[in-house]
Amino acid sequence: MKNDILKAGLAALLVSASWIVAAQSAAGRDTAAPSLPYTLDGTADPSYALLQQQVTDSERGFAATMQRRDFAALGQYLAEDAIFFTETGTLRGREAILRDWRKYYEGKQAPFSWGPDQVEVFPSGRLAYSGGVVKNPEGKPIGRFSTIWRLEAPGQWKIVFDRGEPLPPGKSR
């Protein structure tokens, strides 16, 4: 009797799980199990290093648009639903960010530059963090940035959250 109840419960659980996976798949959601960034012996998974490099390259590409004064290229790094936190408020959506950031692309010289000094990829392989130093045109550190990236297609990372902060007095990184 007890085994029959367990078998029936397990069967119901499996049927429910298959319905959930089928519904997610029909909705266009990725149903593949996430891979972990580390192997069981604690060494880094080679695919994790590849994802980290993709995010690093994306952050550097994003920063390069500013240095090249290439406003048209900026949008390719922003998710449609991206959110940027600024000194004056929160910018919601790619179009709002583009309207606000246009001013930084005017003129011959970029008003600031940045680059990643830390990149971490979430265990799912679908979200990542990048952070680093923001510098003035003379190369002096003036702040730090934090960016959250989302993998939207193989090798294609888009910014979903971004925040820059001035350096606290007396700090240089």
Buried (B, 14 or more C-beta within 10 A) or exposed (E): EEEEEEEEEEEEEEEEEEEEEEEEEEEEEEEEEEEEBEEEEEEEBEEBEEBBEBBBBBBBEBBEBBEEBEBEBBBEBBBEEBBBBEEEEEBEBBEBBBEBBEEBBEEEEBEBBBBBEEBBBBEBBBBBBBBBBBBEEEEEBBBBBBBBBBBEEEEEBBBBBBBBEEBEEEEEE
